[in-house]
């Protein structure tokens, strides 16, 4: 007999950072950070929580070369 209905809970594999942490000295991170600030400020025309979430994910996934100690 085949049962239908909902299964157990679904867990997402990627968490969304609450507040992104841009890397100091990275121009891309700085630009994204400004967009994030605009998207999270209700006084701005750019205010959009969905866009802010997208930017937060983009900042957290932005690649940076690994630094080595010399």
mmCIF file as Biopython writes it, N, C-alpha, C and O atoms, coordinates in Angstrom:
data_model
#
loop_
_atom_site.group_PDB
_atom_site.id
_atom_site.type_symbol
_atom_site.label_atom_id
_atom_site.label_alt_id
_atom_site.label_comp_id
_atom_site.label_asym_id
_atom_site.label_entity_id
_atom_site.label_seq_id
_atom_site.pdbx_PDB_ins_code
_atom_site.Cartn_x
_atom_site.Cartn_y
_atom_site.Cartn_z
_atom_site.occupancy
_atom_site.B_iso_or_equiv
_atom_site.auth_seq_id
_atom_site.auth_asym_id
_atom_site.pdbx_PDB_model_num
ATOM 1   N N  . UNK A ? 1  ? 0.846  -1.167 0.000  1.0 0.0 1  A 1 
ATOM 2   C CA . UNK A ? 1  ? 0.000  0.000  0.000  1.0 0.0 1  A 1 
ATOM 3   C C  . UNK A ? 1  ? 0.898  1.239  0.000  1.0 0.0 1  A 1 
ATOM 4   O O  . UNK A ? 1  ? 1.858  1.316  0.766  1.0 0.0 1  A 1 
ATOM 5   N N  . UNK A ? 2  ? 0.582  2.196  -0.856 1.0 0.0 2  A 1 
ATOM 6   C CA . UNK A ? 2  ? 1.365  3.427  -0.959 1.0 0.0 2  A 1 
ATOM 7   C C  . UNK A ? 2  ? 0.678  4.518  -0.146 1.0 0.0 2  A 1 
ATOM 8   O O  . UNK A ? 2  ? -0.504 4.804  -0.334 1.0 0.0 2  A 1 
ATOM 9   N N  . UNK A ? 3  ? 1.441  5.118  0.758  1.0 0.0 3  A 1 
ATOM 10  C CA . UNK A ? 3  ? 0.913  6.209  1.577  1.0 0.0 3  A 1 
ATOM 11  C C  . UNK A ? 3  ? 1.220  7.541  0.906  1.0 0.0 3  A 1 
ATOM 12  O O  . UNK A ? 3  ? 2.289  7.716  0.322  1.0 0.0 3  A 1 
ATOM 13  N N  . UNK A ? 4  ? 0.309  8.450  0.986  1.0 0.0 4  A 1 
ATOM 14  C CA . UNK A ? 4  ? 0.547  9.786  0.453  1.0 0.0 4  A 1 
ATOM 15  C C  . UNK A ? 4  ? 0.485  10.787 1.591  1.0 0.0 4  A 1 
ATOM 16  O O  . UNK A ? 4  ? -0.070 10.506 2.653  1.0 0.0 4  A 1 
ATOM 17  N N  . UNK A ? 5  ? 1.041  11.920 1.367  1.0 0.0 5  A 1 
ATOM 18  C CA . UNK A ? 5  ? 1.047  12.959 2.394  1.0 0.0 5  A 1 
ATOM 19  C C  . UNK A ? 5  ? 2.442  13.493 2.581  1.0 0.0 5  A 1 
ATOM 20  O O  . UNK A ? 5  ? 3.367  13.167 1.838  1.0 0.0 5  A 1 
ATOM 21  N N  . UNK A ? 6  ? 2.566  14.311 3.579  1.0 0.0 6  A 1 
ATOM 22  C CA . UNK A ? 6  ? 3.847  14.954 3.831  1.0 0.0 6  A 1 
ATOM 23  C C  . UNK A ? 6  ? 4.783  14.019 4.587  1.0 0.0 6  A 1 
ATOM 24  O O  . UNK A ? 6  ? 4.362  13.247 5.448  1.0 0.0 6  A 1 
ATOM 25  N N  . UNK A ? 7  ? 6.041  14.111 4.246  1.0 0.0 7  A 1 
ATOM 26  C CA . UNK A ? 7  ? 7.056  13.367 4.984  1.0 0.0 7  A 1 
ATOM 27  C C  . UNK A ? 7  ? 7.572  14.250 6.110  1.0 0.0 7  A 1 
ATOM 28  O O  . UNK A ? 7  ? 6.938  15.245 6.462  1.0 0.0 7  A 1 
ATOM 29  N N  . UNK A ? 8  ? 8.709  13.896 6.670  1.0 0.0 8  A 1 
ATOM 30  C CA . UNK A ? 8  ? 9.290  14.669 7.769  1.0 0.0 8  A 1 
ATOM 31  C C  . UNK A ? 8  ? 9.733  16.045 7.321  1.0 0.0 8  A 1 
ATOM 32  O O  . UNK A ? 8  ? 9.547  16.412 6.160  1.0 0.0 8  A 1 
ATOM 33  N N  . UNK A ? 9  ? 10.317 16.810 8.225  1.0 0.0 9  A 1 
ATOM 34  C CA . UNK A ? 9  ? 10.744 18.177 7.908  1.0 0.0 9  A 1 
ATOM 35  C C  . UNK A ? 9  ? 11.880 18.189 6.884  1.0 0.0 9  A 1 
ATOM 36  O O  . UNK A ? 9  ? 12.639 17.227 6.756  1.0 0.0 9  A 1 
ATOM 37  N N  . UNK A ? 10 ? 11.973 19.290 6.171  1.0 0.0 10 A 1 
ATOM 38  C CA . UNK A ? 10 ? 13.028 19.494 5.187  1.0 0.0 10 A 1 
ATOM 39  C C  . UNK A ? 10 ? 14.049 20.441 5.783  1.0 0.0 10 A 1 
ATOM 40  O O  . UNK A ? 10 ? 13.686 21.470 6.353  1.0 0.0 10 A 1 
ATOM 41  N N  . UNK A ? 11 ? 15.323 20.103 5.659  1.0 0.0 11 A 1 
ATOM 42  C CA . UNK A ? 11 ? 16.398 20.934 6.176  1.0 0.0 11 A 1 
ATOM 43  C C  . UNK A ? 11 ? 17.229 21.446 5.008  1.0 0.0 11 A 1 
ATOM 44  O O  . UNK A ? 11 ? 17.698 20.664 4.181  1.0 0.0 11 A 1 
ATOM 45  N N  . UNK A ? 12 ? 17.409 22.751 4.943  1.0 0.0 12 A 1 
ATOM 46  C CA . UNK A ? 12 ? 18.206 23.342 3.880  1.0 0.0 12 A 1 
ATOM 47  C C  . UNK A ? 12 ? 19.682 23.166 4.183  1.0 0.0 12 A 1 
ATOM 48  O O  . UNK A ? 12 ? 20.108 23.274 5.332  1.0 0.0 12 A 1 
ATOM 49  N N  . UNK A ? 13 ? 20.458 22.895 3.145  1.0 0.0 13 A 1 
ATOM 50  C CA . UNK A ? 13 ? 21.880 22.638 3.351  1.0 0.0 13 A 1 
ATOM 51  C C  . UNK A ? 13 ? 22.704 23.913 3.487  1.0 0.0 13 A 1 
ATOM 52  O O  . UNK A ? 13 ? 23.808 23.873 4.029  1.0 0.0 13 A 1 
ATOM 53  N N  . UNK A ? 14 ? 22.197 25.025 3.013  1.0 0.0 14 A 1 
ATOM 54  C CA . UNK A ? 14 ? 22.941 26.281 3.071  1.0 0.0 14 A 1 
ATOM 55  C C  . UNK A ? 14 ? 22.216 27.241 3.994  1.0 0.0 14 A 1 
ATOM 56  O O  . UNK A ? 14 ? 21.041 27.548 3.796  1.0 0.0 14 A 1 
ATOM 57  N N  . UNK A ? 15 ? 22.925 27.705 4.995  1.0 0.0 15 A 1 
ATOM 58  C CA . UNK A ? 15 ? 22.312 28.670 5.890  1.0 0.0 15 A 1 
ATOM 59  C C  . UNK A ? 15 ? 22.548 30.077 5.345  1.0 0.0 15 A 1 
ATOM 60  O O  . UNK A ? 15 ? 23.552 30.344 4.686  1.0 0.0 15 A 1 
ATOM 61  N N  . UNK A ? 16 ? 21.622 30.951 5.629  1.0 0.0 16 A 1 
ATOM 62  C CA . UNK A ? 16 ? 21.748 32.344 5.197  1.0 0.0 16 A 1 
ATOM 63  C C  . UNK A ? 16 ? 22.279 33.152 6.375  1.0 0.0 16 A 1 
ATOM 64  O O  . UNK A ? 16 ? 21.668 33.168 7.444  1.0 0.0 16 A 1 
ATOM 65  N N  . UNK A ? 17 ? 23.407 33.818 6.184  1.0 0.0 17 A 1 
ATOM 66  C CA . UNK A ? 17 ? 23.952 34.601 7.288  1.0 0.0 17 A 1 
ATOM 67  C C  . UNK A ? 17 ? 23.023 35.760 7.643  1.0 0.0 17 A 1 
ATOM 68  O O  . UNK A ? 17 ? 22.455 36.410 6.766  1.0 0.0 17 A 1 
ATOM 69  N N  . UNK A ? 18 ? 22.881 36.003 8.936  1.0 0.0 18 A 1 
ATOM 70  C CA . UNK A ? 18 ? 22.011 37.106 9.368  1.0 0.0 18 A 1 
ATOM 71  C C  . UNK A ? 18 ? 22.601 38.444 8.934  1.0 0.0 18 A 1 
ATOM 72  O O  . UNK A ? 18 ? 21.913 39.264 8.326  1.0 0.0 18 A 1 
ATOM 73  N N  . UNK A ? 19 ? 23.856 38.660 9.243  1.0 0.0 19 A 1 
ATOM 74  C CA . UNK A ? 19 ? 24.538 39.875 8.800  1.0 0.0 19 A 1 
ATOM 75  C C  . UNK A ? 19 ? 25.819 39.432 8.111  1.0 0.0 19 A 1 
ATOM 76  O O  . UNK A ? 19 ? 26.674 38.802 8.734  1.0 0.0 19 A 1 
ATOM 77  N N  . UNK A ? 20 ? 25.956 39.752 6.840  1.0 0.0 20 A 1 
ATOM 78  C CA . UNK A ? 20 ? 27.155 39.309 6.125  1.0 0.0 20 A 1 
ATOM 79  C C  . UNK A ? 20 ? 28.402 40.009 6.650  1.0 0.0 20 A 1 
ATOM 80  O O  . UNK A ? 20 ? 28.329 41.108 7.200  1.0 0.0 20 A 1 
ATOM 81  N N  . UNK A ? 21 ? 29.530 39.362 6.474  1.0 0.0 21 A 1 
ATOM 82  C CA . UNK A ? 21 ? 30.810 39.923 6.913  1.0 0.0 21 A 1 
ATOM 83  C C  . UNK A ? 21 ? 31.690 40.114 5.683  1.0 0.0 21 A 1 
ATOM 84  O O  . UNK A ? 21 ? 32.267 39.152 5.176  1.0 0.0 21 A 1 
ATOM 85  N N  . UNK A ? 22 ? 31.795 41.357 5.200  1.0 0.0 22 A 1 
ATOM 86  C CA . UNK A ? 22 ? 32.645 41.592 4.030  1.0 0.0 22 A 1 
ATOM 87  C C  . UNK A ? 22 ? 34.122 41.501 4.415  1.0 0.0 22 A 1 
ATOM 88  O O  . UNK A ? 22 ? 34.490 41.780 5.556  1.0 0.0 22 A 1 
ATOM 89  N N  . UNK A ? 23 ? 34.955 41.112 3.466  1.0 0.0 23 A 1 
ATOM 90  C CA . UNK A ? 23 ? 36.394 41.008 3.704  1.0 0.0 23 A 1 
ATOM 91  C C  . UNK A ? 23 ? 37.016 42.384 3.504  1.0 0.0 23 A 1 
ATOM 92  O O  . UNK A ? 23 ? 36.797 43.035 2.482  1.0 0.0 23 A 1 
ATOM 93  N N  . UNK A ? 24 ? 37.795 42.821 4.497  1.0 0.0 24 A 1 
ATOM 94  C CA . UNK A ? 24 ? 38.473 44.120 4.409  1.0 0.0 24 A 1 
ATOM 95  C C  . UNK A ? 24 ? 39.383 44.160 3.191  1.0 0.0 24 A 1 
ATOM 96  O O  . UNK A ? 24 ? 40.110 43.205 2.918  1.0 0.0 24 A 1 
ATOM 97  N N  . UNK A ? 25 ? 39.339 45.265 2.465  1.0 0.0 25 A 1 
ATOM 98  C CA . UNK A ? 25 ? 40.217 45.454 1.326  1.0 0.0 25 A 1 
ATOM 99  C C  . UNK A ? 25 ? 39.693 44.879 0.016  1.0 0.0 25 A 1 
ATOM 100 O O  . UNK A ? 25 ? 40.344 45.029 -1.018 1.0 0.0 25 A 1 
ATOM 101 N N  . UNK A ? 26 ? 38.540 44.228 0.032  1.0 0.0 26 A 1 
ATOM 102 C CA . UNK A ? 26 ? 37.971 43.646 -1.187 1.0 0.0 26 A 1 
ATOM 103 C C  . UNK A ? 26 ? 36.942 44.619 -1.758 1.0 0.0 26 A 1 
ATOM 104 O O  . UNK A ? 26 ? 35.941 44.931 -1.112 1.0 0.0 26 A 1 
ATOM 105 N N  . UNK A ? 27 ? 37.201 45.091 -2.974 1.0 0.0 27 A 1 
ATOM 106 C CA . UNK A ? 27 ? 36.302 46.067 -3.609 1.0 0.0 27 A 1 
ATOM 107 C C  . UNK A ? 27 ? 34.931 45.463 -3.896 1.0 0.0 27 A 1 
ATOM 108 O O  . UNK A ? 27 ? 33.918 46.153 -3.784 1.0 0.0 27 A 1 
ATOM 109 N N  . UNK A ? 28 ? 34.887 44.189 -4.264 1.0 0.0 28 A 1 
ATOM 110 C CA . UNK A ? 28 ? 33.606 43.531 -4.532 1.0 0.0 28 A 1 
ATOM 111 C C  . UNK A ? 28 ? 32.783 43.455 -3.246 1.0 0.0 28 A 1 
ATOM 112 O O  . UNK A ? 28 ? 31.595 43.776 -3.246 1.0 0.0 28 A 1 
ATOM 113 N N  . UNK A ? 29 ? 33.415 43.034 -2.158 1.0 0.0 29 A 1 
ATOM 114 C CA . UNK A ? 29 ? 32.716 42.959 -0.870 1.0 0.0 29 A 1 
ATOM 115 C C  . UNK A ? 29 ? 32.222 44.340 -0.439 1.0 0.0 29 A 1 
ATOM 116 O O  . UNK A ? 29 ? 31.120 44.468 0.095  1.0 0.0 29 A 1 
ATOM 117 N N  . UNK A ? 30 ? 33.029 45.365 -0.669 1.0 0.0 30 A 1 
ATOM 118 C CA . UNK A ? 30 ? 32.637 46.727 -0.282 1.0 0.0 30 A 1 
ATOM 119 C C  . UNK A ? 30 ? 31.404 47.175 -1.062 1.0 0.0 30 A 1 
ATOM 120 O O  . UNK A ? 30 ? 30.491 47.774 -0.493 1.0 0.0 30 A 1 
ATOM 121 N N  . UNK A ? 31 ? 31.374 46.888 -2.360 1.0 0.0 31 A 1 
ATOM 122 C CA . UNK A ? 31 ? 30.221 47.266 -3.185 1.0 0.0 31 A 1 
ATOM 123 C C  . UNK A ? 31 ? 28.979 46.488 -2.761 1.0 0.0 31 A 1 
ATOM 124 O O  . UNK A ? 31 ? 27.892 47.056 -2.661 1.0 0.0 31 A 1 
ATOM 125 N N  . UNK A ? 32 ? 29.138 45.196 -2.514 1.0 0.0 32 A 1 
ATOM 126 C CA . UNK A ? 32 ? 28.003 44.375 -2.072 1.0 0.0 32 A 1 
ATOM 127 C C  . UNK A ? 32 ? 27.510 44.829 -0.700 1.0 0.0 32 A 1 
ATOM 128 O O  . UNK A ? 32 ? 26.308 44.838 -0.438 1.0 0.0 32 A 1 
ATOM 129 N N  . UNK A ? 33 ? 28.439 45.202 0.166  1.0 0.0 33 A 1 
ATOM 130 C CA . UNK A ? 33 ? 28.066 45.663 1.502  1.0 0.0 33 A 1 
ATOM 131 C C  . UNK A ? 33 ? 27.201 46.928 1.414  1.0 0.0 33 A 1 
ATOM 132 O O  . UNK A ? 33 ? 26.217 47.061 2.142  1.0 0.0 33 A 1 
ATOM 133 N N  . UNK A ? 34 ? 27.568 47.847 0.529  1.0 0.0 34 A 1 
ATOM 134 C CA . UNK A ? 34 ? 26.762 49.063 0.349  1.0 0.0 34 A 1 
ATOM 135 C C  . UNK A ? 34 ? 25.372 48.718 -0.170 1.0 0.0 34 A 1 
ATOM 136 O O  . UNK A ? 34 ? 24.378 49.287 0.283  1.0 0.0 34 A 1 
ATOM 137 N N  . UNK A ? 35 ? 25.300 47.789 -1.114 1.0 0.0 35 A 1 
ATOM 138 C CA . UNK A ? 35 ? 23.992 47.345 -1.625 1.0 0.0 35 A 1 
ATOM 139 C C  . UNK A ? 35 ? 23.169 46.694 -0.515 1.0 0.0 35 A 1 
ATOM 140 O O  . UNK A ? 35 ? 21.958 46.897 -0.428 1.0 0.0 35 A 1 
ATOM 141 N N  . UNK A ? 36 ? 23.840 45.908 0.333  1.0 0.0 36 A 1 
ATOM 142 C CA . UNK A ? 36 ? 23.151 45.259 1.449  1.0 0.0 36 A 1 
ATOM 143 C C  . UNK A ? 36 ? 22.588 46.306 2.410  1.0 0.0 36 A 1 
ATOM 144 O O  . UNK A ? 36 ? 21.441 46.206 2.848  1.0 0.0 36 A 1 
ATOM 145 N N  . UNK A ? 37 ? 23.403 47.306 2.732  1.0 0.0 37 A 1 
ATOM 146 C CA . UNK A ? 37 ? 22.934 48.367 3.644  1.0 0.0 37 A 1 
ATOM 147 C C  . UNK A ? 37 ? 21.734 49.099 3.063  1.0 0.0 37 A 1 
ATOM 148 O O  . UNK A ? 37 ? 20.786 49.404 3.786  1.0 0.0 37 A 1 
ATOM 149 N N  . UNK A ? 38 ? 21.763 49.384 1.766  1.0 0.0 38 A 1 
ATOM 150 C CA . UNK A ? 38 ? 20.636 50.057 1.115  1.0 0.0 38 A 1 
ATOM 151 C C  . UNK A ? 38 ? 19.387 49.169 1.128  1.0 0.0 38 A 1 
ATOM 152 O O  . UNK A ? 38 ? 18.278 49.653 1.353  1.0 0.0 38 A 1 
ATOM 153 N N  . UNK A ? 39 ? 19.575 47.877 0.887  1.0 0.0 39 A 1 
ATOM 154 C CA . UNK A ? 39 ? 18.443 46.950 0.817  1.0 0.0 39 A 1 
ATOM 155 C C  . UNK A ? 39 ? 17.822 46.668 2.188  1.0 0.0 39 A 1 
ATOM 156 O O  . UNK A ? 39 ? 16.684 46.206 2.266  1.0 0.0 39 A 1 
ATOM 157 N N  . UNK A ? 40 ? 18.557 46.940 3.260  1.0 0.0 40 A 1 
ATOM 158 C CA . UNK A ? 40 ? 18.019 46.679 4.602  1.0 0.0 40 A 1 
ATOM 159 C C  . UNK A ? 40 ? 17.546 47.946 5.307  1.0 0.0 40 A 1 
ATOM 160 O O  . UNK A ? 40 ? 17.086 47.886 6.447  1.0 0.0 40 A 1 
ATOM 161 N N  . UNK A ? 41 ? 17.656 49.084 4.642  1.0 0.0 41 A 1 
ATOM 162 C CA . UNK A ? 41 ? 17.231 50.356 5.237  1.0 0.0 41 A 1 
ATOM 163 C C  . UNK A ? 41 ? 15.844 50.730 4.710  1.0 0.0 41 A 1 
ATOM 164 O O  . UNK A ? 41 ? 15.711 51.086 3.539  1.0 0.0 41 A 1 
ATOM 165 N N  . UNK A ? 42 ? 14.804 50.656 5.558  1.0 0.0 42 A 1 
ATOM 166 C CA . UNK A ? 42 ? 13.442 50.938 5.087  1.0 0.0 42 A 1 
ATOM 167 C C  . UNK A ? 42 ? 13.245 52.363 4.567  1.0 0.0 42 A 1 
ATOM 168 O O  . UNK A ? 42 ? 12.256 52.640 3.889  1.0 0.0 42 A 1 
ATOM 169 N N  . UNK A ? 43 ? 14.163 53.255 4.874  1.0 0.0 43 A 1 
ATOM 170 C CA . UNK A ? 43 ? 14.047 54.638 4.397  1.0 0.0 43 A 1 
ATOM 171 C C  . UNK A ? 43 ? 14.538 54.800 2.966  1.0 0.0 43 A 1 
ATOM 172 O O  . UNK A ? 43 ? 14.304 55.836 2.345  1.0 0.0 43 A 1 
ATOM 173 N N  . UNK A ? 44 ? 15.210 53.795 2.443  1.0 0.0 44 A 1 
ATOM 174 C CA . UNK A ? 44 ? 15.797 53.868 1.097  1.0 0.0 44 A 1 
ATOM 175 C C  . UNK A ? 44 ? 14.845 53.305 0.053  1.0 0.0 44 A 1 
ATOM 176 O O  . UNK A ? 44 ? 14.051 52.410 0.344  1.0 0.0 44 A 1 
ATOM 177 N N  . UNK A ? 45 ? 14.929 53.830 -1.160 1.0 0.0 45 A 1 
ATOM 178 C CA . UNK A ? 45 ? 14.112 53.311 -2.265 1.0 0.0 45 A 1 
ATOM 179 C C  . UNK A ? 45 ? 14.507 51.878 -2.620 1.0 0.0 45 A 1 
ATOM 180 O O  . UNK A ? 45 ? 13.695 51.122 -3.154 1.0 0.0 45 A 1 
ATOM 181 N N  . UNK A ? 46 ? 15.759 51.505 -2.320 1.0 0.0 46 A 1 
ATOM 182 C CA . UNK A ? 46 ? 16.265 50.170 -2.641 1.0 0.0 46 A 1 
ATOM 183 C C  . UNK A ? 46 ? 15.846 49.115 -1.618 1.0 0.0 46 A 1 
ATOM 184 O O  . UNK A ? 46 ? 16.194 47.944 -1.772 1.0 0.0 46 A 1 
ATOM 185 N N  . UNK A ? 47 ? 15.112 49.502 -0.587 1.0 0.0 47 A 1 
ATOM 186 C CA . UNK A ? 47 ? 14.722 48.578 0.490  1.0 0.0 47 A 1 
ATOM 187 C C  . UNK A ? 47 ? 13.990 47.371 -0.085 1.0 0.0 47 A 1 
ATOM 188 O O  . UNK A ? 47 ? 12.965 47.502 -0.753 1.0 0.0 47 A 1 
ATOM 189 N N  . UNK A ? 48 ? 14.545 46.187 0.194  1.0 0.0 48 A 1 
ATOM 190 C CA . UNK A ? 48 ? 13.937 44.939 -0.262 1.0 0.0 48 A 1 
ATOM 191 C C  . UNK A ? 48 ? 14.583 43.804 0.530  1.0 0.0 48 A 1 
ATOM 192 O O  . UNK A ? 48 ? 15.758 43.493 0.334  1.0 0.0 48 A 1 
ATOM 193 N N  . UNK A ? 49 ? 13.819 43.194 1.414  1.0 0.0 49 A 1 
ATOM 194 C CA . UNK A ? 49 ? 14.380 42.135 2.261  1.0 0.0 49 A 1 
ATOM 195 C C  . UNK A ? 49 ? 14.836 40.930 1.446  1.0 0.0 49 A 1 
ATOM 196 O O  . UNK A ? 49 ? 15.840 40.296 1.773  1.0 0.0 49 A 1 
ATOM 197 N N  . UNK A ? 50 ? 14.104 40.619 0.396  1.0 0.0 50 A 1 
ATOM 198 C CA . UNK A ? 50 ? 14.498 39.500 -0.456 1.0 0.0 50 A 1 
ATOM 199 C C  . UNK A ? 50 ? 15.846 39.778 -1.120 1.0 0.0 50 A 1 
ATOM 200 O O  . UNK A ? 50 ? 16.715 38.907 -1.157 1.0 0.0 50 A 1 
ATOM 201 N N  . UNK A ? 51 ? 16.013 40.967 -1.631 1.0 0.0 51 A 1 
ATOM 202 C CA . UNK A ? 51 ? 17.287 41.354 -2.249 1.0 0.0 51 A 1 
ATOM 203 C C  . UNK A ? 51 ? 18.409 41.352 -1.218 1.0 0.0 51 A 1 
ATOM 204 O O  . UNK A ? 51 ? 19.529 40.938 -1.518 1.0 0.0 51 A 1 
ATOM 205 N N  . UNK A ? 52 ? 18.116 41.811 -0.010 1.0 0.0 52 A 1 
ATOM 206 C CA . UNK A ? 52 ? 19.121 41.805 1.057  1.0 0.0 52 A 1 
ATOM 207 C C  . UNK A ? 52 ? 19.599 40.383 1.340  1.0 0.0 52 A 1 
ATOM 208 O O  . UNK A ? 52 ? 20.791 40.155 1.548  1.0 0.0 52 A 1 
ATOM 209 N N  . UNK A ? 53 ? 18.682 39.439 1.347  1.0 0.0 53 A 1 
ATOM 210 C CA . UNK A ? 53 ? 19.055 38.038 1.572  1.0 0.0 53 A 1 
ATOM 211 C C  . UNK A ? 53 ? 19.941 37.542 0.441  1.0 0.0 53 A 1 
ATOM 212 O O  . UNK A ? 53 ? 20.942 36.869 0.688  1.0 0.0 53 A 1 
ATOM 213 N N  . UNK A ? 54 ? 19.586 37.865 -0.791 1.0 0.0 54 A 1 
ATOM 214 C CA . UNK A ? 54 ? 20.416 37.464 -1.934 1.0 0.0 54 A 1 
ATOM 215 C C  . UNK A ? 54 ? 21.824 38.038 -1.828 1.0 0.0 54 A 1 
ATOM 216 O O  . UNK A ? 54 ? 22.804 37.346 -2.104 1.0 0.0 54 A 1 
ATOM 217 N N  . UNK A ? 55 ? 21.922 39.295 -1.430 1.0 0.0 55 A 1 
ATOM 218 C CA . UNK A ? 55 ? 23.234 39.941 -1.300 1.0 0.0 55 A 1 
ATOM 219 C C  . UNK A ? 55 ? 24.030 39.311 -0.164 1.0 0.0 55 A 1 
ATOM 220 O O  . UNK A ? 55 ? 25.238 39.109 -0.296 1.0 0.0 55 A 1 
ATOM 221 N N  . UNK A ? 56 ? 23.370 38.996 0.953  1.0 0.0 56 A 1 
ATOM 222 C CA . UNK A ? 56 ? 24.054 38.361 2.085  1.0 0.0 56 A 1 
ATOM 223 C C  . UNK A ? 56 ? 24.657 37.028 1.664  1.0 0.0 56 A 1 
ATOM 224 O O  . UNK A ? 56 ? 25.784 36.703 2.037  1.0 0.0 56 A 1 
ATOM 225 N N  . UNK A ? 57 ? 23.909 36.265 0.892  1.0 0.0 57 A 1 
ATOM 226 C CA . UNK A ? 57 ? 24.424 34.985 0.395  1.0 0.0 57 A 1 
ATOM 227 C C  . UNK A ? 57 ? 25.596 35.220 -0.549 1.0 0.0 57 A 1 
ATOM 228 O O  . UNK A ? 57 ? 26.599 34.509 -0.484 1.0 0.0 57 A 1 
ATOM 229 N N  . UNK A ? 58 ? 25.474 36.208 -1.420 1.0 0.0 58 A 1 
ATOM 230 C CA . UNK A ? 58 ? 26.548 36.507 -2.365 1.0 0.0 58 A 1 
ATOM 231 C C  . UNK A ? 58 ? 27.829 36.915 -1.634 1.0 0.0 58 A 1 
ATOM 232 O O  . UNK A ? 58 ? 28.920 36.491 -2.014 1.0 0.0 58 A 1 
ATOM 233 N N  . UNK A ? 59 ? 27.703 37.728 -0.598 1.0 0.0 59 A 1 
ATOM 234 C CA . UNK A ? 59 ? 28.885 38.127 0.180  1.0 0.0 59 A 1 
ATOM 235 C C  . UNK A ? 59 ? 29.513 36.900 0.846  1.0 0.0 59 A 1 
ATOM 236 O O  . UNK A ? 59 ? 30.733 36.741 0.831  1.0 0.0 59 A 1 
ATOM 237 N N  . UNK A ? 60 ? 28.687 36.041 1.423  1.0 0.0 60 A 1 
ATOM 238 C CA . UNK A ? 60 ? 29.232 34.873 2.129  1.0 0.0 60 A 1 
ATOM 239 C C  . UNK A ? 60 ? 29.881 33.871 1.181  1.0 0.0 60 A 1 
ATOM 240 O O  . UNK A ? 60 ? 30.761 33.116 1.595  1.0 0.0 60 A 1 
ATOM 241 N N  . UNK A ? 61 ? 29.465 33.849 -0.077 1.0 0.0 61 A 1 
ATOM 242 C CA . UNK A ? 61 ? 30.030 32.902 -1.052 1.0 0.0 61 A 1 
ATOM 243 C C  . UNK A ? 61 ? 31.113 33.512 -1.933 1.0 0.0 61 A 1 
ATOM 244 O O  . UNK A ? 61 ? 31.729 32.803 -2.729 1.0 0.0 61 A 1 
ATOM 245 N N  . UNK A ? 62 ? 31.356 34.818 -1.803 1.0 0.0 62 A 1 
ATOM 246 C CA . UNK A ? 62 ? 32.349 35.475 -2.651 1.0 0.0 62 A 1 
ATOM 247 C C  . UNK A ? 62 ? 33.728 34.903 -2.348 1.0 0.0 62 A 1 
ATOM 248 O O  . UNK A ? 62 ? 34.172 34.931 -1.201 1.0 0.0 62 A 1 
ATOM 249 N N  . UNK A ? 63 ? 34.411 34.383 -3.372 1.0 0.0 63 A 1 
ATOM 250 C CA . UNK A ? 63 ? 35.717 33.735 -3.127 1.0 0.0 63 A 1 
ATOM 251 C C  . UNK A ? 63 ? 36.840 34.745 -2.896 1.0 0.0 63 A 1 
ATOM 252 O O  . UNK A ? 63 ? 36.883 35.814 -3.505 1.0 0.0 63 A 1 
ATOM 253 N N  . UNK A ? 64 ? 37.725 34.375 -2.016 1.0 0.0 64 A 1 
ATOM 254 C CA . UNK A ? 64 ? 38.935 35.141 -1.755 1.0 0.0 64 A 1 
ATOM 255 C C  . UNK A ? 64 ? 40.108 34.165 -1.712 1.0 0.0 64 A 1 
ATOM 256 O O  . UNK A ? 64 ? 39.969 33.048 -1.213 1.0 0.0 64 A 1 
ATOM 257 N N  . UNK A ? 65 ? 41.247 34.577 -2.227 1.0 0.0 65 A 1 
ATOM 258 C CA . UNK A ? 65 ? 42.402 33.673 -2.168 1.0 0.0 65 A 1 
ATOM 259 C C  . UNK A ? 65 ? 42.806 33.426 -0.717 1.0 0.0 65 A 1 
ATOM 260 O O  . UNK A ? 65 ? 42.713 34.310 0.135  1.0 0.0 65 A 1 
ATOM 261 N N  . UNK A ? 66 ? 43.245 32.230 -0.468 1.0 0.0 66 A 1 
ATOM 262 C CA . UNK A ? 66 ? 43.713 31.895 0.881  1.0 0.0 66 A 1 
ATOM 263 C C  . UNK A ? 66 ? 45.033 32.589 1.118  1.0 0.0 66 A 1 
ATOM 264 O O  . UNK A ? 66 ? 45.918 32.600 0.263  1.0 0.0 66 A 1 
ATOM 265 N N  . UNK A ? 67 ? 45.146 33.177 2.314  1.0 0.0 67 A 1 
ATOM 266 C CA . UNK A ? 67 ? 46.393 33.863 2.662  1.0 0.0 67 A 1 
ATOM 267 C C  . UNK A ? 67 ? 47.348 32.870 3.315  1.0 0.0 67 A 1 
ATOM 268 O O  . UNK A ? 67 ? 46.940 31.993 4.076  1.0 0.0 67 A 1 
ATOM 269 N N  . UNK A ? 68 ? 48.600 33.031 3.003  1.0 0.0 68 A 1 
ATOM 270 C CA . UNK A ? 68 ? 49.611 32.179 3.615  1.0 0.0 68 A 1 
ATOM 271 C C  . UNK A ? 68 ? 50.554 33.050 4.427  1.0 0.0 68 A 1 
ATOM 272 O O  . UNK A ? 68 ? 50.845 34.189 4.060  1.0 0.0 68 A 1 
ATOM 273 N N  . UNK A ? 69 ? 51.021 32.500 5.524  1.0 0.0 69 A 1 
ATOM 274 C CA . UNK A ? 69 ? 52.009 33.213 6.340  1.0 0.0 69 A 1 
ATOM 275 C C  . UNK A ? 69 ? 53.385 32.980 5.757  1.0 0.0 69 A 1 
ATOM 276 O O  . UNK A ? 69 ? 53.748 31.852 5.426  1.0 0.0 69 A 1 
ATOM 277 N N  . UNK A ? 70 ? 54.136 34.036 5.635  1.0 0.0 70 A 1 
ATOM 278 C CA . UNK A ? 70 ? 55.479 33.900 5.067  1.0 0.0 70 A 1 
ATOM 279 C C  . UNK A ? 70 ? 56.512 34.157 6.107  1.0 0.0 70 A 1 
ATOM 280 O O  . UNK A ? 70 ? 57.707 34.090 5.820  1.0 0.0 70 A 1 
#
